[in-house]
Amino acid sequence: MAEESNPAQTPDQQVQVLLDERELKSMYANAYRIHTSAEEVIVDLGFNMPNPNPNPQNPGQQQLLFKVTDRVILSYTNAKRLAISLTQLVKRFEQQFGEIPLQPGKR
């Protein structure tokens, strides 16, 4: 088990978090979808790919299939913590390597 500091700890409170990664699974995602309720944020993760079964009535129309593979359900508090952590991570990356374009193929 690895140790990690808890970002929510206060200076006068020490909390040791132990990580159990024995059942850890990795997955790839290049797409997401967000749903919300009054108490939670639901994030569907997966990947976009060309539709393997395009509409035969409109063969010229390009279609993407969003294959949802995983769902993460967070409280709004944890969603905010995750958003802050991801924002800090992206800022550090862009400071080191330059701005990340939002359009594919522009890097």
JOQUIRA-V895525 format. One record per helix or strand of 3 or more residues. SS is the DSSP state (2 for helix, 1 for strand). FROM is the first residue (numbers start at 1). TO is the last residue. Records with the same first field share a line. If there is no record, write none. Layout:
BEGIN
SS->FROM-TO + FROM-TO
END
This chain:
BEGIN
1->2-5 + 16-19 + 31-36 + 40-50 + 64-75
2->56-58 + 76-97
END
